[in-house]
Amino acid sequence: MKRKYDSNKLTEANAGGRRWLLIPTRWAARIAQFCRSHPSNPSQPCRDQGVRSRTTALHSAHQINMTLCFSRIVRLVAISLTFISPLELAAQYVCLTNLDNTLTIGSYYGPSGPVVIPTNIYGLPVTCIGDYCFYAYAGAPMITSVTIPKGIRSIGKEAFYYQTSLANADLPDGLLTIADEAFYGCFALSSAAIPDTVTSIGDSAFNGCRSLTAVTLPSGMQSIGQDAFYGCRLTAIAIPGTVTNLGLEAVNCMTLTNISVDPLNPRYRSVNGALLDKAHATFLRCPQALAGSYTIPEGTLEVAQSAFQGCSLITNVNLPPGLTTIDENAFYSCSRLSYLELPTTVTNIPLEGFDGSGLTKILIPDSVRSIGDYAFNNCTKLTNAIVGRNVIRLGYSAFSWCTLLKSLYFTGNAPGYVGSTFYSASQFLTVFNLPGTAGFRSTYDGKPVVLWNPLIQLDTARYLPGAHSFGFNITGTSNVMITVEACANLQTPTWFPVRTYKFTNDLVVFKDLDATTNPPRFYRIRSP
């Protein structure tokens, strides 16, 4: 049975083996009022028997937001319908009529299992899957697969949110947009071929789809939102040449080892598997499963927010000369990152910049003015830190939970601090300052301060032939650690350590095995 659709009255007909019900906008207030005053069970309110309508319907821009209870609607419109059984009603879609006489599916209250969305309902074409349509609220039907017909142009916000049993989504040609969080938390989703017609994928669209191992982005793609594939199991992803907008962490997957970019892309490029922004000379993202050492290309001026976050297999990062900016969380949780040399052009250590990293020591250059909150928080392998002379601010909990940190050296005046700088850091931590620096007292944020002032006595230098060793006297504060270094040329020196030990205002004796083959020799002392 098929009838001509009448926008002024309630109509129904069979389509696709089911009976469909379309409700005019002008009935919305009457239905909502009736539902409130005539509960199905007078002793308790209606719970999850209804469907929610969120958008416009029936040639009207009037926004409605109501709960329709089918069992009550049947009472209200019984004069117009012969009979619609509760089982049939349970399988119905509630549709909203768009201004162009097409339908948006607003809610689904059919059975769990596989779902085939109809091409048209009651003679009107279905073009959109609305926001929250299959949202998995408590008691909602849980679908295992969905076949979406040609003609659907968009999938709305949170349309399949937390449909954890959804294993396959058959997306049609002609689909243009996939909105924010459309498939968020669909843990079982292993297949979702994105059609060539899709131009936009919203924020967190496939976030948490941990069974999704491969995605091919179409050549016409223009925008990929923040966290779009966060938590998926992709090992590689190719960015088409047409993409001009990538949200933060758009392609962040724990299993990702390679990001490639079409060479014709005007905004982005790929270097050794990582993602960079051409226009702003910014390093955007290192694949999270990339292992070993990575060298950021010369000419890069900025390491973006979260660029290396979670890269637990990276052991060393070579930063280029001229780098000026490291953004928040840039090296967050790089648990195996043991070494990193900061260029002398970096001016700020950001919020949580190295939080949870595996650094064993860090030299902060004189160009740095500020160390952000939690900058080195939870660096549980950090034993030694040297702070440049121009740092004027030390952020909240900058070195908290650095449980092995024993020595922190300030080469300049005491910087201001917010507090809890060394919260739960090593109980053996000592803060050292240099002669001539100001602002230090007996303690610095609760840790003892010791003057680091060892000085070589030049007239005591000697060669000890019997021991094939060298020696000289050092004066200064006792019981501080020093490292003796040697080089062969002061014009272009390359210093290397000879011996590290705790001195006690006495003769320092050390062996330099290269002294006989590389004369002359020059020596200096520094902090470890």
Secondary structure as the mmCIF struct_conf table of DSSP 4:
data_model
#
loop_
_struct_conf.conf_type_id
_struct_conf.id
_struct_conf.beg_label_comp_id
_struct_conf.beg_label_asym_id
_struct_conf.beg_label_seq_id
_struct_conf.end_label_comp_id
_struct_conf.end_label_asym_id
_struct_conf.end_label_seq_id
TURN_TY1_P TURN_TY1_P1 SER A 7 ASN A 8
BEND BEND1 LYS A 9 LYS A 9
STRN STRN1 THR A 11 ALA A 15
TURN_TY1_P TURN_TY1_P2 GLY A 16 GLY A 17
STRN STRN2 ARG A 18 LEU A 22
HELX_RH_3T_P HELX_RH_3T_P1 THR A 25 TRP A 27
HELX_RH_AL_P HELX_RH_AL_P1 ALA A 28 SER A 37
BEND BEND2 HIS A 38 HIS A 38
BEND BEND3 SER A 40 SER A 40
STRN STRN3 ASN A 41 ASN A 41
TURN_TY1_P TURN_TY1_P3 PRO A 42 SER A 43
STRN STRN4 GLN A 44 GLN A 44
BEND BEND4 ASP A 48 GLN A 49
STRN STRN5 GLY A 50 SER A 53
BEND BEND5 THR A 55 THR A 55
BEND BEND6 LEU A 58 HIS A 59
STRN STRN6 MET A 66 CYS A 69
HELX_RH_AL_P HELX_RH_AL_P2 PHE A 70 LEU A 76
TURN_TY1_P TURN_TY1_P4 VAL A 77 SER A 80
BEND BEND7 THR A 82 THR A 82
HELX_RH_AL_P HELX_RH_AL_P3 PRO A 86 ALA A 90
TURN_TY1_P TURN_TY1_P5 ALA A 91 ALA A 91
HELX_LH_PP_P HELX_LH_PP_P1 GLN A 92 GLN A 92
STRN STRN7 TYR A 93 THR A 97
TURN_TY1_P TURN_TY1_P6 LEU A 99 ASP A 100
BEND BEND8 ASN A 101 ASN A 101
STRN STRN8 LEU A 103 TYR A 108
BEND BEND9 GLY A 110 GLY A 110
BEND BEND10 SER A 112 SER A 112
STRN STRN9 GLY A 113 VAL A 116
BEND BEND11 THR A 119 THR A 119
STRN STRN10 ASN A 120 ILE A 121
TURN_TY1_P TURN_TY1_P7 TYR A 122 GLY A 123
STRN STRN11 LEU A 124 ILE A 129
TURN_TY1_P TURN_TY1_P8 ASP A 131 PHE A 134
TURN_TY1_P TURN_TY1_P9 ALA A 138 GLY A 139
HELX_LH_PP_P HELX_LH_PP_P2 ALA A 140 MET A 142
STRN STRN12 ILE A 143 THR A 147
TURN_TY1_P TURN_TY1_P10 LYS A 150 GLY A 151
STRN STRN13 SER A 154 ILE A 155
TURN_TY1_P TURN_TY1_P11 LYS A 157 TYR A 162
TURN_TY1_P TURN_TY1_P12 THR A 164 SER A 165
STRN STRN14 ASN A 168 ASP A 170
HELX_LH_PP_P HELX_LH_PP_P3 LEU A 171 PRO A 172
TURN_TY1_P TURN_TY1_P13 ASP A 173 GLY A 174
STRN STRN15 THR A 177 ILE A 178
TURN_TY1_P TURN_TY1_P14 ASP A 180 GLY A 185
TURN_TY1_P TURN_TY1_P15 PHE A 187 ALA A 188
STRN STRN16 SER A 191 SER A 191
HELX_LH_PP_P HELX_LH_PP_P4 ALA A 193 PRO A 195
TURN_TY1_P TURN_TY1_P16 ASP A 196 THR A 197
STRN STRN17 SER A 200 ILE A 201
TURN_TY1_P TURN_TY1_P17 ASP A 203 GLY A 208
TURN_TY1_P TURN_TY1_P18 ARG A 210 SER A 211
TURN_TY1_P TURN_TY1_P19 SER A 219 GLY A 220
STRN STRN18 SER A 223 ILE A 224
TURN_TY1_P TURN_TY1_P20 GLN A 226 GLY A 231
BEND BEND12 THR A 235 THR A 235
STRN STRN19 ALA A 236 ILE A 239
TURN_TY1_P TURN_TY1_P21 GLY A 241 THR A 242
STRN STRN20 ASN A 245 LEU A 246
TURN_TY1_P TURN_TY1_P22 LEU A 248 VAL A 251
TURN_TY1_P TURN_TY1_P23 MET A 254 THR A 255
STRN STRN21 ASN A 258 VAL A 261
TURN_TY1_P TURN_TY1_P24 PRO A 263 LEU A 264
BEND BEND13 PRO A 266 ARG A 267
STRN STRN22 TYR A 268 VAL A 271
TURN_TY1_P TURN_TY1_P25 ASN A 272 GLY A 273
STRN STRN23 ALA A 274 ASP A 277
TURN_TY1_P TURN_TY1_P26 LYS A 278 ALA A 281
STRN STRN24 THR A 282 ARG A 285
TURN_TY1_P TURN_TY1_P27 GLN A 288 ALA A 289
STRN STRN25 GLY A 292 THR A 295
HELX_LH_PP_P HELX_LH_PP_P5 ILE A 296 PRO A 297
TURN_TY1_P TURN_TY1_P28 GLU A 298 GLY A 299
STRN STRN26 GLU A 302 VAL A 303
HELX_LH_PP_P HELX_LH_PP_P6 ALA A 304 ALA A 304
TURN_TY1_P TURN_TY1_P29 GLN A 305 GLY A 310
TURN_TY1_P TURN_TY1_P30 SER A 312 LEU A 313
STRN STRN27 ILE A 314 ASN A 318
HELX_LH_PP_P HELX_LH_PP_P7 LEU A 319 PRO A 320
TURN_TY1_P TURN_TY1_P31 PRO A 321 GLY A 322
STRN STRN28 THR A 325 ILE A 326
TURN_TY1_P TURN_TY1_P32 GLU A 328 SER A 333
TURN_TY1_P TURN_TY1_P33 SER A 335 ARG A 336
STRN STRN29 TYR A 339 TYR A 339
HELX_LH_PP_P HELX_LH_PP_P8 GLU A 341 PRO A 343
TURN_TY1_P TURN_TY1_P34 THR A 344 THR A 345
STRN STRN30 ASN A 348 ILE A 349
TURN_TY1_P TURN_TY1_P35 LEU A 351 GLY A 356
BEND BEND14 THR A 360 THR A 360
STRN STRN31 LYS A 361 ILE A 364
TURN_TY1_P TURN_TY1_P36 ASP A 366 SER A 367
STRN STRN32 SER A 370 ILE A 371
TURN_TY1_P TURN_TY1_P37 ASP A 373 ASN A 378
TURN_TY1_P TURN_TY1_P38 THR A 380 LYS A 381
STRN STRN33 ASN A 384 VAL A 387
TURN_TY1_P TURN_TY1_P39 ARG A 389 ASN A 390
STRN STRN34 ARG A 393 LEU A 394
TURN_TY1_P TURN_TY1_P40 TYR A 396 TRP A 401
TURN_TY1_P TURN_TY1_P41 THR A 403 LEU A 404
STRN STRN35 SER A 407 PHE A 410
BEND BEND15 THR A 411 ASN A 413
HELX_LH_PP_P HELX_LH_PP_P9 ALA A 414 PRO A 415
STRN STRN36 GLY A 416 TYR A 417
BEND BEND16 GLY A 419 GLY A 419
TURN_TY1_P TURN_TY1_P42 THR A 421 SER A 424
TURN_TY1_P TURN_TY1_P43 GLN A 427 PHE A 428
STRN STRN37 THR A 430 ASN A 433
TURN_TY1_P TURN_TY1_P44 PRO A 435 GLY A 436
BEND BEND17 GLY A 439 GLY A 439
BEND BEND18 SER A 442 SER A 442
STRN STRN38 THR A 443 TYR A 444
TURN_TY1_P TURN_TY1_P45 ASP A 445 GLY A 446
STRN STRN39 LYS A 447 LEU A 451
STRN STRN40 LEU A 455 LEU A 464
TURN_TY1_P TURN_TY1_P46 PRO A 465 HIS A 468
STRN STRN41 SER A 469 THR A 475
BEND BEND19 GLY A 476 THR A 477
TURN_TY1_P TURN_TY1_P47 SER A 478 ASN A 479
STRN STRN42 VAL A 480 CYS A 487
BEND BEND20 ALA A 488 ALA A 488
BEND BEND21 LEU A 490 THR A 492
STRN STRN43 PHE A 496 PHE A 503
BEND BEND22 ASN A 505 ASP A 506
STRN STRN44 LEU A 507 PHE A 510
TURN_TY1_P TURN_TY1_P48 LEU A 513 THR A 517
BEND BEND23 ASN A 518 ASN A 518
BEND BEND24 PRO A 520 PRO A 520
STRN STRN45 PHE A 522 ARG A 526
#
